[in-house]
């Protein structure tokens, strides 16, 4: 009898390790664009389905009142992650957001963070034009209508595609503007 119970526990443990999974706080990543959108993702290779996972977000405004948001996870079109998005009227510095990750009604984790702790700016729109002498003019637009944060910087890495002689260069840039990059020498005729 004892060996049957022990064998059943071992089989159940092995089955659960293979198929049962609860995401942890480290598996949940949230970012905001500091304009209107917050995006959260559950990223782990052990998550088989997004079904049943939900994120409740409490947004404390001016330490006076709270807004509540519910975010249902769905499979991402770009990866195996489960993602959800919410729209926020405006983000302000020093506001608190508390996220509570649920599976059904079971609370898996909860954490609080400030707006400025999880900003991921929108991807800038780049334009590259080759000049007559072989240089390149690179212009970019951060896609923000109003100035978001004055210390917001764009890191641009550039180099010659497939070029191993000259390593890529990194530049920290303002949120909009133009740089000129010297390209490969143009043969003289």
C-alpha positions in Angstrom: 0.0 0.0 0.0 2.8 2.4 1.0 4.7 1.8 -2.3 1.5 2.4 -4.3 1.0 5.8 -2.6 4.7 6.7 -3.0 4.7 5.7 -6.7 1.5 7.8 -7.3 3.1 10.8 -5.6 6.3 10.4 -7.8 4.2 10.1 -11.0 2.1 13.1 -10.0 5.2 15.2 -9.2 6.8 14.3 -12.5 3.6 15.1 -14.4 3.2 18.4 -12.7 6.8 19.4 -13.3 6.3 18.7 -17.0 2.9 20.3 -17.5 2.0 22.5 -14.5 3.5 25.9 -14.4 2.9 29.1 -12.5 4.5 32.3 -13.8 6.5 34.3 -11.3 7.1 38.0 -10.8 10.2 37.7 -13.0 8.2 36.4 -15.9 6.0 39.5 -16.0 7.4 42.6 -17.7 5.5 45.8 -18.2 6.4 49.0 -20.1 4.6 52.2 -20.9 5.3 54.6 -23.7 4.8 57.6 -21.4 1.9 58.7 -23.6 -1.2 56.5 -23.5 -0.3 52.8 -23.6 0.9 50.2 -21.1 2.0 46.8 -22.4 2.6 43.8 -20.3 4.0 40.4 -21.3 4.4 37.0 -19.7 7.5 35.5 -21.2 8.6 32.0 -20.4 9.2 28.9 -22.5 7.2 26.8 -20.0 3.9 28.7 -20.5 1.7 26.5 -22.8 -1.3 28.8 -23.0 -2.4 32.3 -22.3 -5.9 31.2 -21.4 -7.0 32.0 -17.9 -4.2 34.6 -17.1 -5.3 38.1 -16.3 -3.6 41.2 -14.9 -5.5 43.6 -12.6 -3.8 47.0 -12.6 -4.5 49.7 -10.0 -3.4 53.2 -11.0 -3.0 55.5 -8.0 -3.5 59.1 -9.2 -2.1 62.0 -7.1 -2.3 59.7 -4.0 -6.1 60.6 -3.9 -8.0 58.1 -6.1 -7.5 54.9 -8.0 -8.3 53.8 -11.5 -8.7 50.1 -12.1 -7.9 48.3 -15.3 -8.3 44.6 -16.3 -6.0 43.2 -18.9 -6.6 39.7 -20.5 -3.5 38.0 -21.9 -3.5 36.8 -25.5 -0.7 35.1 -27.5 1.5 37.6 -29.2 1.7 37.7 -33.0 5.4 38.3 -32.9 6.6 35.8 -30.2 5.5 33.0 -27.9 4.8 35.5 -25.2 1.4 36.3 -23.7 0.7 40.0 -23.9 -2.0 42.5 -22.9 -2.4 46.2 -23.3 -4.3 48.9 -21.6 -4.9 52.6 -22.5 -4.2 55.2 -19.9 -5.4 58.8 -20.3 -1.9 60.3 -19.4 1.2 59.1 -17.6 2.7 61.4 -15.0 5.9 61.0 -13.1 5.7 59.5 -9.6 2.4 57.8 -10.2 2.1 54.3 -8.8 0.8 51.3 -10.6 0.1 48.0 -8.8 -0.2 44.9 -11.0 -1.7 41.7 -9.7 -1.2 38.6 -11.9 -4.1 36.1 -11.7 -4.8 32.7 -13.0 -8.5 32.4 -12.7 -9.1 33.8 -9.2 -5.8 32.6 -7.9 -3.3 35.5 -7.2 0.2 34.5 -8.5 2.1 37.7 -7.8 1.7 41.4 -7.1 4.1 44.3 -7.5 4.1 48.1 -7.4 6.1 50.4 -9.6 6.3 54.1 -10.5 5.7 55.4 -14.1 9.3 56.4 -14.6 10.6 53.0 -13.6 9.1 51.2 -16.7 9.2 53.6 -19.6 10.0 52.1 -23.0 9.8 54.9 -25.6 8.1 54.4 -29.0 10.4 53.2 -31.8 11.5 56.2 -33.7 10.8 56.5 -37.4 14.2 56.6 -39.3 14.9 57.9 -42.7 18.3 57.3 -44.4 19.4 59.2 -47.5 22.7 58.6 -49.3 24.4 61.8 -50.4 26.4 62.3 -53.7 29.8 61.8 -51.9 28.8 58.4 -50.3 27.8 59.7 -46.9 24.5 59.1 -45.3 22.0 61.6 -43.7 20.0 59.8 -41.0 16.9 61.6 -39.7 14.5 60.4 -37.0 11.3 61.3 -35.4 10.3 60.0 -31.9 6.6 60.0 -32.8 5.7 62.1 -29.7 3.5 65.2 -30.2 4.6 66.8 -27.0 8.0 66.6 -25.2 7.9 63.6 -23.1 11.0 63.7 -21.0 13.9 66.1 -21.6 16.5 63.5 -20.8 15.0 60.9 -23.1 17.7 59.7 -25.4 17.8 57.5 -28.5 20.8 55.1 -28.9 21.7 54.6 -32.5 24.1 52.0 -33.6 25.3 52.1 -37.2 28.0 50.6 -39.3 28.6 49.1 -42.8 26.4 46.1 -43.4 28.6 43.0 -43.4 31.6 45.1 -42.7 34.0 43.6 -40.2 36.9 46.1 -40.7 35.1 49.0 -39.1 33.1 48.2 -36.0 29.7 49.7 -35.4 29.5 53.1 -33.8 27.1 53.9 -31.0 25.7 57.4 -30.4 23.4 58.7 -27.8 21.1 61.3 -29.5 18.3 63.7 -28.7 14.7 62.6 -29.5 14.7 64.2 -32.9 17.3 65.4 -35.3 19.8 64.5 -38.0 23.3 63.1 -38.1 25.7 62.6 -41.0 27.6 59.4 -41.2 30.6 58.9 -43.4 30.1 55.9 -45.7 32.7 53.9 -47.6 35.0 56.0 -49.8 33.6 56.7 -53.2 36.0 55.8 -56.0 37.3 58.8 -57.9 37.0 58.7 -61.7 
